Every structure is written in structure tokens, then in C-alpha cells.
Amino acid sequence: MATNKILHQPRPSSLNWVIASVGVVLVPHVERFPVWVSLAVAGLLAWRYAGLHHGWYQPGRLLRITLALFLTGAIFKEYGTLLGRDAGLAALAVLTAMKFLEARSLRDFMLVIFLSYWLIAGDFFHSQSLSHGAYMVGATLLCTATLVQLNLGKLRPPRYSLRLAGTILLKDRKRV
């Protein structure tokens, strides 16, 4: 009886890649978010990291739902809406951190990275400068390397994942 790999828990070292990717993606947003949003997102990421590496209590379903509703309501109170550029990106950042807090399977962690791609795209609503674009290309490379790392069957050095991610991102589309 074969089991689906996508339902399995990824290696702890791969989860460090997820944390790093989400952190790198969120850095440019921090100056635009209210301080409490940045602190809430950082707190949720830190809580999950402590749970993964230090055995801290991880919240149950009821607490996660309560946190999500509270934070969504706070975003609505802050912006007066959940739609639009600023409120939407703040909600996406909070809900990405909430998804990371509840993530258990490989599929969940991959979803966190896919949500990070949306945060990268959303960041271009604020700045399209060349330096900012270069930073976001680096963030895209890291997210793609994280997906590679999550899906590897065996442990490989970080340069392997980064090189493969770079190859994927630079692949010549004419040859396909």
C-alpha cells in the first residue's frame, strides 16, 4: 500500500528554509504595515519555529481559528476594509503566518511558499525600482529553492537547491 509523499511531514532542516523564505519575503512589507501587524506576523512565525525546534506548545484548532478571526477583525478595524492594496497585503501576510502556524504536511508548507509568491507580487504595487526588483528576484529564488528543498527525497547541500532553483527560473522557454 503506497502512501502519498505530499502528506508526509518534511524534514526539520527543510522547514528552516520555509521560515527563512517567509521572513525574506516579508521584510519589505514591514515598513508599510502597522507595527502590530509586523509584530503579530513575527510572533506567529517565532511560535511555530519554537514549536518545531524546541517543543513549545502548538495551538489547537480552536485557538488558531480565534487568532485568525481576531487578527482579521483587527485588520478590518485598522484599514476599514479587507480589500485593497494595503489591507489585502496585511491580511495576506497575517494569514500566511497563520497557515505556517497550522502547517503539518508537506502540502501545507508548500502552500505557505505559494502564498509567499503572492506577497512578492503584491510588493510590486508599492515599488518597482531596480534595486527593489533585484531583492524580489532574490526572494523568488529563495522561495523556489525552498520548494526544491521540501521536495527532495534526501538531504542535499543548500547550494544544490539554489542552483536548481536558478536553473528553473532562468530556463530558456524556446526549447520547451
N, C-alpha and C positions, 0 to 999 in steps of 0.2 A: 504494500500500500504506500504509494508515493505521497509525500506532503509537499505543499506549495512553499517554495523558498520565501515568497513575498510575505508570508505570515510569521516568519521567524524573527526573533529578536536579533538585531545586528550586534556586532562586536562593540564593546565599550570604546575602543580606540576610534571606531567609525563615528560614534556619537560625539566625540570631541570635534570632529570635522563639522558636524551639524551645528554645534554651538558656535564654533568659530565663524562659519558661513553666515549664520543669522546675525551674529554680532557685527561682522564687517558690513553687511547689507544695511543694518540699522544705524550705523554711525552717522551718515549724512543727514538722517532724519531727526536726530536728537535735537539739533538747534531749532528745528521748526515745530516740534511737538511741545506741548506744555510740559513743565518739569515733572508733573505727577505721571504723565503717560510714559515718559522715558524711565522713570523710577519703577513704575509698575512692570514694564516690559523687562527691564534688567532684573528685577526681583523674581519674576516668573522663570526667567532663564537660569538664574542662580539657584533657585529652588530645585529645578529639575536636575541641574548639574550636581548639586549636593545629594540628591536622591540617588543619582546614578553612581556616584563615586564614593559617597560617604554614608550611604544607607539611611539618609534622612527620610522622614515620613513623606509619602507622596499623597496628595489629596484624593479623596474618593470622588465618586461621580457627583454627589450632591454638592460638595464644596466647589468642584470645578464649574458646575452649572451656575451656582450662586456667584462665583467670581466673574464668570463671563457676563452674566446679566448685570452685575454691579458695574463692571468696567464699561460695558456698552452703554448703560444708562449715564455714567459719568461723562463719556464722550459726547453723548447727546446733549447733556446739560452744558458742557463746555462750548460746543460748536452750534447748538441749536438744531442740528440735523445729523444724520449718519451718512448723508450723501455729499458729494462734492469732493474736491481735491484734498483739502486738509483733513476734514473729518473722516473721509474714506481711507486715507493713508494711516491715520491714527488708529482707526478701527481695525484695519488690516494688520498693523503691527501688533496690536493687543491680541487679536485672535490668532495670529501666527504663534505668538508666545504661549497662548493658551493651548493650542494644538500640540506644541512641543511638550508642554507640561503633561498632557494626557497620552502622548505617543507611547505605544508599546511594541508595535510591529514594524517591520521594515517598510511596509506600505505607509504607515503613519509618518515615519521620518522622511520618506521621500516626498510626501505631501508638504511637509514643512519647507523643504528645499524648493518645491514648485511655488509655494506661496512667497518665498524669498525672491524668486524671479519676478513676481508681480510687484514686490516692493522696489526692486531695481527699476522696473519700467516706470513705476509711479514716481520715482525720484526725478525722472527727466521732465516732469511737469514743473519742477522748481528751477532746474538749472540744466543748460545744455552746453556749458563751457567745455573746452577741450580737456582741461585738467580733470574736471568732474567726470567727463565721459571716460577718460582713461581709468579713473578709480572704479567706475562701474563696470568696465570691461574686466578689470581685475577681480571684482566681486563676482561677476558672471563666471569667470574662470574657476574661482574657488568653489562656487556652487556646483558647477559641472564636475569638478574633481571630487566633490563630496558625494555626488551621485555615483561616480565611478567607485569610490571607496566603499560606499554602502553595498554595492552590488558585487564586489569582488568575493570570490569563494575563499581566498586565502589572504593572509596578511602580506601586503606589499609596501615598499617604502613610499613616502609621500611624493617623491619626485616622479614615480611611476604614474600615480593618479593625476598629477598636474600635467605631465607630458601628454598623457592620453586625452585629458580634457582639452588641452591646447590643440591637439590634432583634430579632435571633434569640432571645435569651434572654428578652426581655420580650413576645414576640409573644402576642397575645390568642388563646388556643386556641378560643374560642367561635366565631370567624369561619371557622375552617377547615372 
